[in-house]
Amino acid sequence: MLIDTHAHLNFNAYKDDADEVIRRALNNGVWMINVGSQYKTSKRAVEIAEKYKEGIFASVGLHPIHLADGIFKTKIDPAEMPNGVRGASKEEIEFETKEEDFDYEKYKELALRRGSGQAKSKVVAIGEIGLDYWYKPKTKTKLSELKEKQREAFLKQLDLAKELNLPVIFHCRMAHDEMIELLNTRYHIQNTNLQGVVHCFTGNWQQAQKYLEMGLYLGFNGIIFKLNLDEVIKKTPLGRILVETDCPYLTPKPMEGRNEPLYVKYVAERIAKVKEIDIQGIEEATTKNALDLFNFKKITVYKPRYL
């Protein structure tokens, strides 16, 4: 069994075959968390999760990139990678976003929503939320304003996670040092019980250590086939690793085209190779980690045989 802790089956890439993709994963022992990025995709994530008795869950949150209007072309540039990380992706993704302000009560209501006949909400996390400094407005003033807007929305969503006692799925691009500083000095994470995962981790080992010291998990996906993150993977304790796909993006080798939760097995195999342990060890550890962090036992009675 594996748990894909970061999927976007609520995106238009799956508008015609989401159920088929989900069934393919479930039939092969892969569970998944459908992650929201703004209100409409968060709502769709919850609706999809509610269709299934078990095996698929949801998170709700406002991604920092949706705090501004724009048409974005995003790719990984080696010049923008943190010190100690090498390699680059030629993959480029273009998408349009409309500015959205974070509505605390609206997201809270969605996080607490229960489907018909369900005793508990299928929402297991707040996310993905955080900081994203890849997009740069043309003026320093607008850049400063956007960064502050991201910080404020991030802190408000951390408060929501704290109120609802839910873990956080953190998004961070080109901002690890600032996020670490923000969590330590403005949010004082050490004085809270807040838990979470830094998804699609691309930082260096020094940054990873600081997240681990906060008690956070690190999420790895197909990006590990594109960037040299071996040092981070080797040094991160097995008990602090989660696997994910970030589908439909970041398809892991040897697959091509649109990514999907089933392909999380290739991420697990790559981590096993880097850490020089068998794949079963990765499956058992990362599944236990996900069950612990996202507290699935509140929603399902399922228990893997090895836990």
Order of alpha helices (4+ residues) and beta strands (2+ residues): beta-alpha-beta-alpha-beta-beta-beta-alpha-beta-alpha-beta-alpha-beta-alpha-beta-alpha-beta-alpha-alpha
